[in-house]
Amino acid sequence: MTKPPLVETPEGWVPAGLKVRGKASGKQTPASTSAPPEMVPEPPAEPAQEAAPEANPAKAEVKAKASFRPMPVLTVLSLICLGILYMLGDWQWAKYVEKSRAPALSAATAPVSVAAALQSSQPEYRPVELTGLVDPRSVNVRALRDGISGYRIFTPVVLEDGWIFVDRGFVAEADADKVPALAGQISYRGVLRKGAKANSFTPDNDPILKDWYWPDLPAMGASLKLTSGSPAYYVALNLVDPLASGQTQINPWADSKGANQIPPERHLGYALTWWGFGFALIGVYTGLHIRTGRLRFGRSPS
């Protein structure tokens, strides 16, 4: 069975004899008329790509904010350690400043009387010379020198206008009972030193037990029933021989660089070391919080 020929109509190519809008399309188009378009199968539609989910503005905003959730125990311990490291560094820095200024002061000043030195604007490390009547009693103040535990021997000397303690030098603890008592008129040279704690770690004195860790001059004078003396300064002799052995030694507490033979530069190094430990602790604390996600820094959302 042959298919009816196709005819062209305003509505397109349709089979001959098919009524379109009530009219029969019996008229055929000559063969020269353009052939009807072949039915070309349309290619299958490509699956629609899923649209990328839009970024959540709220989520991006959260990521952009900085946050910090400190670890309670670690934070408290770190603050305590930082405080200790700062105090240690500050103590060594004070020693550095003190010893750096002392040489220029003593080198530029000739020895004067104790009374004149006490009236000066800077009595500390002022070179002095004194002549007076020595008191046979002494006070032993605990000290440490070259790793050896012992005592500094403080003996009062009575002057025309009062009395003042004189540091006669250091003896080891085993030789404390071998220090001879002095008597009569003496003449000494030394420097004025202020009686004070070496640092905040120095223990407190116990006047009742006569256990002295630092030269608290008023309390030491009261323990010997002395009055009208120097309440703040003592004389550290330049050369000492507390055991009367005939061999004098340089008294490190009379050294113009300070109360021992450690140079100022070493104190500066100690201060920088303690403070460096503090900065290292801050770095470790910060890094640990970043690694555990407890510390986030703000950034602009992309």
Backbone hydrogen bonds, N-H to C=O, Kabsch-Sander energy under -0.5 kcal/mol:
donor,donor_aa,acceptor,acceptor_aa,energy
7,V,14,V,-3.2
9,T,12,G,-1.6
12,G,9,T,-2.5
14,V,7,V,-2.6
16,A,5,P,-3.0
17,G,25,S,-1.6
18,L,15,P,-1.6
20,V,23,K,-3.0
21,R,19,K,-0.5
23,K,20,V,-1.2
25,S,18,L,-0.8
26,G,24,A,-1.2
33,T,30,P,-1.5
40,V,38,E,-1.2
60,A,56,N,-2.5
61,E,57,P,-2.1
62,V,58,A,-1.9
63,K,59,K,-2.1
64,A,60,A,-1.4
65,K,61,E,-0.7
65,K,62,V,-1.0
67,S,296,R,-1.6
69,R,294,R,-2.7
75,T,71,M,-2.5
76,V,72,P,-2.2
77,L,73,V,-2.4
78,S,74,L,-2.3
79,L,75,T,-2.2
80,I,76,V,-2.0
81,C,77,L,-2.4
82,L,78,S,-2.6
83,G,79,L,-2.1
84,I,80,I,-2.1
85,L,81,C,-2.7
86,Y,82,L,-2.4
87,M,83,G,-2.1
88,L,84,I,-2.4
89,G,85,L,-2.2
90,D,86,Y,-2.7
91,W,87,M,-2.4
92,Q,88,L,-2.1
93,W,89,G,-2.1
94,A,90,D,-2.2
95,K,91,W,-1.9
96,Y,92,Q,-2.2
97,V,93,W,-2.5
98,E,94,A,-2.5
99,K,95,K,-2.6
100,S,96,Y,-1.9
101,R,97,V,-1.6
102,A,98,E,-1.6
105,L,101,R,-1.3
106,S,102,A,-2.1
107,A,103,P,-2.3
108,A,104,A,-1.2
109,T,106,S,-0.9
112,V,127,P,-1.7
117,A,113,S,-2.3
118,L,114,V,-2.4
119,Q,115,A,-1.0
120,S,117,A,-1.1
125,Y,192,L,-3.2
126,R,123,P,-2.4
128,V,190,G,-2.8
129,E,112,V,-1.9
130,L,188,Y,-2.2
132,G,186,I,-1.9
133,L,158,V,-2.2
134,V,132,G,-0.6
134,V,184,G,-2.5
135,D,156,P,-2.8
139,V,154,F,-2.7
141,V,139,V,-0.5
141,V,152,R,-2.3
142,R,140,N,-0.5
142,R,212,W,-3.1
143,A,150,G,-2.2
145,R,148,I,-2.3
148,I,145,R,-2.0
150,G,143,A,-2.5
151,Y,171,V,-2.6
152,R,141,V,-2.9
153,I,169,G,-2.4
154,F,139,V,-2.6
154,F,152,R,-0.7
155,T,153,I,-0.6
155,T,166,V,-2.5
157,V,164,I,-2.5
158,V,133,L,-3.3
159,L,157,V,-0.5
159,L,162,G,-4.0
162,G,159,L,-0.9
163,W,228,S,-0.5
164,I,157,V,-1.8
166,V,155,T,-2.2
167,D,235,V,-3.3
168,R,153,I,-3.1
168,R,166,V,-0.8
171,V,151,Y,-2.5
173,E,149,S,-2.1
175,D,172,A,-1.4
176,A,173,E,-1.1
178,K,175,D,-1.5
179,V,176,A,-0.9
184,G,134,V,-0.5
186,I,132,G,-2.6
188,Y,130,L,-2.5
190,G,128,V,-2.3
191,V,236,A,-1.8
192,L,126,R,-1.9
193,R,234,Y,-2.8
195,G,232,A,-2.8
196,A,194,K,-0.8
202,T,199,N,-1.5
206,D,211,D,-2.7
210,K,206,D,-0.7
211,D,206,D,-2.3
212,W,140,N,-0.6
212,W,210,K,-0.7
216,D,214,W,-1.8
217,L,215,P,-1.3
220,M,216,D,-2.6
221,G,217,L,-2.7
222,A,218,P,-2.2
223,S,219,A,-1.8
224,L,220,M,-0.8
224,L,221,G,-0.7
225,K,222,A,-1.3
226,L,221,G,-3.0
230,S,163,W,-1.6
234,Y,193,R,-2.6
235,V,165,F,-2.5
236,A,191,V,-2.7
236,A,234,Y,-0.6
237,L,167,D,-1.7
237,L,235,V,-0.7
238,N,189,R,-2.0
240,V,249,Q,-2.9
244,A,241,D,-1.9
248,T,246,G,-0.6
249,Q,240,V,-2.6
251,N,238,N,-2.6
254,A,251,N,-1.7
255,D,252,P,-0.9
258,G,255,D,-1.9
266,R,263,P,-0.8
267,H,263,P,-1.2
268,L,264,P,-1.9
269,G,265,E,-2.1
270,Y,266,R,-2.3
271,A,267,H,-2.4
272,L,268,L,-2.4
273,T,269,G,-2.0
274,W,270,Y,-2.5
275,W,271,A,-2.4
276,G,272,L,-2.2
277,F,273,T,-2.1
278,G,274,W,-1.5
279,F,275,W,-2.0
280,A,276,G,-2.4
281,L,277,F,-2.2
282,I,278,G,-1.9
283,G,279,F,-2.2
284,V,280,A,-2.4
285,Y,281,L,-2.5
286,T,282,I,-2.5
287,G,283,G,-2.7
288,L,284,V,-2.3
289,H,285,Y,-1.6
290,I,286,T,-2.1
291,R,287,G,-2.5
292,T,288,L,-1.8
293,G,290,I,-1.2
294,R,289,H,-2.1
295,L,289,H,-1.4
296,R,67,S,-2.9
299,R,64,A,-0.9
